[in-house]
Amino acid sequence: MAGALENLLTDIKGVSVGHSTDLKLGSGVTVIVFDEPAVASGSVLGGAPGGRETSLLDPSMTVEVVDALVLSGGSAFGLDAAGGVQAGLREIGRGFPVGDVRVPIVPQAILMDLLNGGNKDWGIQSPYRDMGYTAFKTAAKGTFALGSVGAGTGATTATLKGGLGSASAMTTGGHKVAAIVAVNAMGSATIGDGPFFWSAPFELDDEFGGIGLPANFSAPDTVLRAKGINLTATTIGAVVTDAALTKAQAHRLSIMGQNGIGRAVLPAHLPADGDTVFAAATNARPLASSVDFMELCHLAALVMARAIARGVYEATSLPVEGAQLSWRDRFG
């Protein structure tokens, strides 16, 4: 990568990432924490989404900033994770001021990983609130793990084990933009039955193997490959930039992130997917022109597509009987 980029979401100054991973459970939580409240929005294009505070992110709604974003496994049970993150934020005095009270604003998206072979017999209360708190307390700047960690722990795709990925880029004007994503798609991130990624045209520095595209395509390469009809899925993620954006611009950036899913997964946004993309701006650097913003949007799609391939490339199979094979299991 050019400059000092580490090809991770934490290339954006003032952003920390934390994971909570439980391999026996086959699930986990990832939290994105902002040093200062960040302007944020989001978009949902999958037909079976699950989330918390997603309506608040509509550009027409009053609250413009968030303190953190949460990506979690666990389907609807995983929505408890945001409560744990809120608890951590409240401990340090963060939140939207309402009189003498501060309410941490923590939008969340969930993915379905309840049928991946992990032990989901957790009793009366789900573990996700505690996992959210742990992810918050361990959130840090700098490098963080990819693959079968955090929200990507139990993720799967139609053909290979899914995982947690990230990628970053810089505009010609010097603005940074990065994506983080938990790849649990109903469709496939790879072409046909081979090792090649749909994201290959956008790959930088061999970040997901450097094997490029196949020499040719055949009709079987583009037929529908999807999980069983009862296995709901979902790819969830976020695009973050250091540019100064309005909430409406952040909404557009999230839509461009959805475009990245469409470039990296075939098919994307299915009726049983819940594809959700958040977008946030730390407002550290103003945009010089509308052209700057268009380039930022362009790169948002590309970093999301690259992050998806990285998530699958870095994933490892769960240590349970019958677990889905990872890319490395099959292709080395």
Residue pairs with C-beta under 8 A, 6 or more apart in sequence:
1 7
1 168
1 169
1 204
1 205
2 170
3 170
4 11
5 11
5 168
5 169
5 170
5 176
6 142
6 143
6 168
7 166
7 167
7 168
7 204
7 205
7 207
8 17
8 143
8 144
8 166
8 167
8 168
8 178
9 15
9 17
9 32
9 144
9 166
9 168
9 178
9 179
9 180
9 238
9 240
10 16
10 17
10 141
10 142
10 143
10 144
10 178
11 168
11 176
11 178
12 168
12 176
12 177
12 178
12 240
12 241
12 242
12 282
13 176
13 242
13 282
13 284
14 34
14 35
14 36
14 242
14 282
14 284
15 32
15 33
15 34
15 35
15 141
15 240
15 282
16 32
16 33
16 35
16 139
16 140
16 141
17 30
17 31
17 32
17 33
17 139
17 140
17 144
17 180
18 30
18 31
18 33
18 134
18 135
18 136
18 137
18 138
18 139
18 140
18 144
18 150
19 28
19 29
19 30
19 31
19 135
19 138
19 144
19 145
19 149
19 150
19 151
19 164
20 28
20 29
20 30
20 131
20 132
20 134
20 135
20 138
20 150
21 28
21 148
21 149
21 150
21 153
22 28
22 118
22 127
22 131
22 153
23 118
23 148
23 153
23 318
23 319
24 118
24 119
24 319
25 118
25 119
25 120
25 122
25 127
25 153
25 154
26 73
26 113
26 116
26 117
26 118
26 119
26 120
26 153
26 154
26 318
26 320
27 72
27 73
27 74
27 78
27 113
27 118
27 120
27 153
27 154
28 72
28 73
28 131
28 149
28 150
28 151
28 152
28 153
28 154
29 70
29 71
29 72
29 73
29 78
29 81
29 84
29 128
29 131
29 132
29 134
29 135
29 150
29 151
30 70
30 71
30 72
30 135
30 149
30 150
30 151
30 152
30 164
30 180
30 182
31 68
31 69
31 70
31 71
31 81
31 85
31 132
31 135
31 136
31 139
32 68
32 69
32 70
32 71
32 139
32 180
32 238
32 240
32 280
33 67
33 68
33 85
33 89
33 136
33 139
34 66
34 67
34 68
34 280
34 282
35 282
36 282
37 65
37 66
37 67
37 96
37 105
38 65
38 66
38 240
38 280
38 281
38 282
38 283
39 64
39 65
39 245
39 246
39 247
39 250
39 280
39 281
39 283
40 57
40 64
40 65
40 66
40 69
40 107
40 247
40 250
40 278
40 279
40 280
40 281
41 57
41 58
41 59
41 247
41 248
41 250
41 251
41 253
41 254
41 278
41 279
42 54
42 57
42 107
42 109
42 251
42 254
42 276
42 277
42 278
42 279
43 251
43 254
43 255
43 257
43 258
43 276
43 277
44 51
44 54
44 274
44 275
44 276
45 258
45 261
45 268
45 269
45 275
45 276
45 277
46 234
46 235
46 269
46 270
46 272
46 273
46 274
46 275
46 276
47 269
47 270
47 271
47 272
47 273
47 274
48 112
48 232
48 234
48 271
48 272
48 273
48 274
49 109
49 234
49 274
49 275
49 276
50 75
50 76
50 78
50 79
50 109
50 110
50 111
50 112
50 234
50 274
51 79
51 107
51 108
51 109
51 110
51 274
51 276
52 70
52 79
52 82
52 106
52 107
52 108
53 66
53 82
53 105
53 106
53 107
53 108
54 107
54 109
54 276
55 61
56 63
56 105
56 107
57 66
57 107
57 251
57 278
58 251
59 247
59 248
59 250
59 251
63 96
63 105
64 247
65 96
65 105
66 105
66 106
66 107
66 280
67 89
67 94
67 95
67 96
67 104
67 105
67 106
68 85
68 89
68 104
68 105
68 106
68 136
69 106
69 107
69 108
69 238
69 278
69 280
70 81
70 82
70 85
70 106
70 107
70 108
70 109
70 132
70 135
71 108
71 109
71 110
71 111
71 150
71 151
71 180
71 182
71 236
71 237
71 238
72 78
72 79
72 81
72 82
72 108
72 109
72 110
72 111
72 128
72 131
72 132
72 151
73 110
73 111
73 113
73 151
73 153
73 154
73 155
73 182
73 184
74 80
74 81
74 110
74 113
74 114
74 126
74 128
75 110
75 111
75 112
75 113
75 114
75 232
76 110
77 114
77 126
77 128
78 108
78 110
78 111
78 126
78 128
79 108
79 110
79 128
80 125
80 126
80 128
80 129
80 132
81 108
81 128
81 129
81 131
81 132
81 135
82 106
82 107
82 108
82 132
83 129
83 132
84 128
84 129
84 130
84 131
84 132
84 133
84 134
84 135
84 136
85 104
85 106
85 132
85 133
85 135
85 136
86 104
86 106
87 129
87 133
87 136
88 132
88 133
88 136
88 137
89 95
89 104
89 106
89 136
90 102
90 104
93 102
94 102
94 104
95 101
95 102
95 103
95 104
95 105
96 102
96 103
96 104
96 105
107 278
109 234
109 236
109 274
109 276
109 278
110 234
110 236
110 274
111 151
111 155
111 182
111 184
111 233
111 234
111 235
111 236
111 274
112 184
112 231
112 232
112 233
112 234
112 274
113 153
113 154
113 155
113 156
113 184
114 120
115 231
116 154
116 156
116 318
116 320
116 323
116 324
117 318
117 320
117 321
117 322
117 323
118 154
118 318
118 320
135 150
144 166
145 164
146 152
146 163
146 164
146 165
146 166
146 310
146 311
146 314
147 163
147 164
147 311
147 314
147 315
147 316
148 154
148 155
148 161
148 163
148 164
148 314
148 315
148 316
148 317
148 318
148 326
149 163
149 164
150 164
150 182
151 164
151 182
151 236
152 162
152 163
152 164
152 165
152 182
152 183
152 184
152 311
152 315
153 164
153 318
154 184
154 318
155 161
155 162
155 163
155 164
155 182
155 183
155 184
155 311
155 315
156 162
156 184
156 227
156 233
156 324
157 183
157 184
157 185
157 186
157 187
157 188
157 189
157 227
157 233
157 265
157 312
158 185
158 186
158 187
158 188
158 225
158 226
158 227
159 188
159 190
159 193
159 225
160 188
160 189
160 190
160 312
160 315
160 324
160 325
160 326
160 327
160 330
161 312
161 315
161 316
161 317
161 318
161 323
161 324
161 325
161 326
161 327
161 329
162 182
162 183
162 184
162 185
162 189
162 311
162 312
162 315
163 182
163 183
163 311
163 312
163 314
163 315
163 316
163 326
164 180
164 181
164 182
164 183
164 311
164 314
165 179
165 180
165 181
165 183
165 306
165 307
165 308
165 309
165 310
165 311
165 312
165 313
165 314
166 178
166 179
166 180
166 181
166 307
166 310
166 311
167 178
167 179
167 204
167 207
167 303
167 304
167 306
167 307
167 310
168 176
168 177
168 178
168 179
168 303
169 176
169 177
169 178
169 299
169 302
169 303
170 176
170 177
171 177
171 292
171 295
171 296
171 299
172 295
173 287
173 288
173 292
173 295
174 285
175 241
175 242
175 243
175 285
175 287
175 292
175 296
176 241
176 242
177 239
177 240
177 241
177 243
177 296
177 299
177 300
177 303
178 239
178 240
178 241
178 303
179 237
179 238
179 239
179 240
179 257
179 260
179 300
179 303
179 304
179 306
179 307
180 237
180 238
180 240
180 307
181 235
181 236
181 237
181 238
181 261
181 304
181 307
181 308
181 311
182 235
182 236
182 237
182 311
183 189
183 235
183 265
183 308
183 311
183 312
183 315
184 233
184 234
184 235
184 236
185 233
185 234
185 235
185 261
185 265
185 268
185 273
185 308
186 226
186 227
186 231
186 232
186 233
186 234
186 267
186 270
186 272
186 273
187 224
187 225
187 226
187 265
187 266
187 267
187 268
187 270
187 273
188 198
188 225
188 265
188 266
189 197
189 198
189 199
189 264
189 265
189 308
189 309
189 311
189 312
190 196
190 197
190 198
190 312
190 327
191 197
191 198
191 213
191 214
191 217
191 221
191 266
192 214
192 218
192 220
192 221
192 222
193 220
194 214
195 209
195 211
195 327
195 330
195 331
196 211
196 212
196 213
196 214
197 203
197 208
197 209
197 264
197 309
197 312
197 313
198 263
198 264
198 265
198 266
198 305
198 309
199 208
199 263
199 264
199 305
199 306
199 308
199 309
200 211
200 212
200 213
200 309
201 213
202 263
202 302
202 305
202 306
203 210
203 212
203 306
203 309
204 306
207 306
207 309
207 310
207 313
208 306
208 309
208 310
208 312
208 313
208 314
209 313
214 221
222 266
224 267
225 266
226 267
226 270
227 233
227 272
229 272
231 272
232 272
232 273
232 274
233 270
233 272
233 273
233 274
234 273
234 274
234 275
234 276
235 261
235 265
235 268
235 273
235 275
235 308
236 274
236 275
236 276
236 277
237 257
237 261
237 276
237 277
237 278
237 304
237 307
238 257
238 277
238 278
238 279
238 280
239 253
239 254
239 256
239 257
239 277
239 278
239 279
239 280
239 300
239 303
239 304
240 279
240 280
240 281
240 282
241 253
241 279
241 280
241 281
241 282
241 296
241 300
242 281
242 282
242 283
242 284
242 285
243 281
243 283
243 284
243 285
243 286
243 287
243 292
243 293
243 296
244 281
244 283
244 284
244 285
244 286
244 287
245 253
245 281
245 283
245 287
245 293
249 281
249 293
250 279
250 280
250 281
251 279
252 297
253 279
253 281
253 296
253 297
253 300
254 277
254 278
254 279
255 277
256 297
256 298
256 300
256 301
256 304
257 277
257 279
257 300
257 301
257 304
258 269
258 275
258 277
258 304
259 300
259 301
259 304
260 300
260 301
260 302
260 303
260 304
260 305
260 307
260 308
261 268
261 269
261 275
261 277
261 304
261 305
261 308
262 268
262 269
263 301
263 302
263 304
263 305
264 304
264 305
264 306
264 308
264 309
265 308
268 275
269 275
277 304
279 300
287 293
287 296
312 326
312 327
313 327
313 328
315 326
315 327
315 328
316 326
316 328
317 323
317 324
317 325
317 326
317 329
318 324
